[in-house]
Amino acid sequence: MKELVFTEEQTDQWVYYESDTFWTLKQMLDAVGDATTWGEFRAMLPEGEFETLSDWNINGGEKIYWDGSKYLFIEKEKLPNFLEEAKKDEDYFIVRHDSPFNNSWFVDACWPSFEIHIWDEFPEGFIERFQRGKTWLHSKPYFNKCDFDGMEEILTEHGYDIRNIGYA
C-alpha cells in the first residue's frame, strides 16, 4: 500500500505527496531554517543531498563540492549573497565548514522545490471531482481540506494509505 501525505502547501491549497518524498523535503527545509554553520547545514540534510546542490536559481546553477575540509564553489561573475565572505582561491570560492550559514538565499532560490514533487497520479475522475485549482509554478492540482473525507475514501479504495498532517 502506497502512503500519501495530505498537507497545506499554501493558504487553502492542500496537496498530496508520496510520504517518503515529503519527509525528505521536510528534512531539507528544516536544515535550511535551523542550521547556523555550513557544517550543520550539511549534517542536517539527508545523506548525499548536499552533493546534489547544483541548480540553485539564485546563482545560475552554481556547482558546489565538499573536499573533506571546505566547500568549493565554481567561480561565477556574480556571487550569491551567502558567499560574501568566501575566500577566493585560484579556481574556487571557498567556504569553511564552520562559516556562518546564511539562509537568506533560500526564498529566492526556491530550494528545496516542494511544488515540483506534488503527487498528481490520481484515479480516473478524482481530479474532475475534487480539484480546486492548480499551483502557480508547476500547475499541480490542489484541493480543499473540507473534501478530505471523500478524497480519503476514494484513495483508500484504490489502495492508498492517507496521512492528513495539516500544515508542515
C-alpha positions in Angstrom: 0.0 0.0 0.0 1.4 3.4 -1.0 1.3 6.1 1.7 0.4 9.6 0.7 0.7 12.7 2.9 -2.0 15.4 2.7 -0.8 18.8 3.7 -1.4 22.5 3.2 1.1 23.9 0.6 -0.2 27.5 0.8 -3.2 29.0 2.4 -6.2 27.0 1.5 -4.2 25.0 -1.1 -4.0 21.4 0.1 -1.9 18.9 -1.8 -0.6 15.3 -1.8 2.9 14.0 -1.6 4.3 10.5 -1.6 5.2 10.0 2.1 9.0 9.3 1.6 9.4 12.3 -0.7 7.6 14.6 1.6 9.7 13.7 4.7 12.9 14.1 2.7 11.9 17.5 1.5 10.8 18.4 5.1 14.2 17.4 6.4 15.9 19.6 3.8 13.6 22.6 4.7 14.4 22.1 8.4 18.1 22.2 7.6 17.8 25.5 5.8 15.8 27.0 8.6 17.8 25.7 11.6 21.5 25.5 10.5 23.8 28.1 11.8 27.0 26.9 10.1 27.7 25.3 6.7 28.8 22.2 8.6 25.5 22.0 10.5 23.6 22.5 7.2 25.4 19.6 5.5 24.9 17.3 8.5 21.2 18.1 8.8 20.5 17.2 5.2 19.5 13.7 4.1 22.6 11.7 3.3 24.0 12.5 -0.1 21.7 15.5 -0.6 24.4 18.2 -0.1 26.2 16.8 -3.1 23.2 17.3 -5.4 23.0 21.1 -4.9 23.8 22.1 -8.4 20.8 24.1 -9.7 20.1 26.9 -7.3 18.1 29.6 -9.2 19.8 32.5 -7.3 23.2 31.8 -8.7 22.6 30.4 -12.1 23.3 26.7 -11.4 26.4 27.1 -9.2 28.1 23.8 -8.5 29.2 23.0 -5.0 31.8 20.5 -3.8 32.9 19.2 -0.4 36.6 18.3 -0.4 36.7 16.9 3.1 37.6 20.2 4.9 35.9 23.0 2.9 33.2 23.8 0.4 34.3 24.8 -3.1 32.1 26.8 -5.4 32.9 27.2 -9.1 33.7 30.9 -9.9 30.8 32.9 -11.3 30.5 36.5 -12.3 28.0 37.4 -9.6 28.3 35.6 -6.3 25.1 34.8 -4.3 24.8 36.6 -1.0 25.7 33.6 1.0 29.2 33.6 -0.4 30.0 37.2 0.5 32.6 36.0 3.0 34.1 33.3 0.7 37.8 33.3 0.2 38.9 33.4 -3.4 41.4 30.6 -4.4 42.5 30.1 -8.0 39.5 28.2 -9.3 37.1 28.2 -6.5 35.4 30.4 -3.8 36.0 28.6 -0.5 33.6 28.5 2.5 34.9 26.8 5.6 32.9 24.1 7.5 32.4 26.4 10.5 31.5 29.5 8.4 28.1 31.1 9.3 25.3 29.7 7.3 23.1 32.5 5.8 19.8 31.1 4.8 18.5 34.3 3.2 19.2 32.8 -0.3 16.5 30.2 0.4 13.5 32.3 -0.5 14.9 33.4 -3.9 16.4 30.0 -4.7 13.2 28.1 -4.1 15.2 25.2 -2.7 14.2 22.6 -2.0 11.4 22.8 -4.5 8.4 21.2 -2.9 5.9 22.1 -5.6 7.5 20.0 -8.4 7.2 16.9 -6.2 3.4 17.3 -5.6 1.8 14.0 -6.3 -0.7 14.0 -9.2 -1.3 10.4 -10.3 -4.9 10.2 -9.2 -7.6 7.6 -10.1 -9.8 8.4 -13.0 -12.4 11.1 -12.2 -10.6 12.2 -9.0 -9.3 15.4 -10.4 -12.6 16.4 -12.0 -14.4 15.8 -8.8 -12.1 17.4 -6.2 -9.5 19.7 -7.7 -10.0 23.3 -6.7 -7.2 24.8 -8.8 -3.6 24.4 -9.9 -0.4 25.6 -8.3 1.1 28.7 -9.8 4.6 27.4 -10.8 4.2 23.7 -11.9 0.4 23.6 -12.4 0.0 20.7 -9.9 -3.6 20.1 -8.6 -4.6 21.4 -5.2 -7.6 20.6 -3.1 -9.9 21.9 -0.3 -9.4 20.3 3.1 -13.2 20.2 3.5 -13.2 17.5 0.8 -10.7 15.3 2.7 -13.1 12.6 3.9 -14.4 12.0 0.4 -10.9 12.0 -1.2 -9.6 9.7 1.5 -12.5 7.2 0.9 -11.7 7.0 -2.9 -7.9 6.8 -2.5 -8.2 4.1 0.2 -10.4 2.1 -2.2 -7.6 2.4 -4.7 -5.0 1.0 -2.2 -3.6 4.2 -0.7 -3.0 5.0 2.9 -3.5 8.7 3.6 -2.0 10.8 6.4 -3.5 14.2 6.9 -0.7 16.1 8.7 -2.0 19.6 8.4 0.5 22.4 7.7 4.1 21.3 7.8 
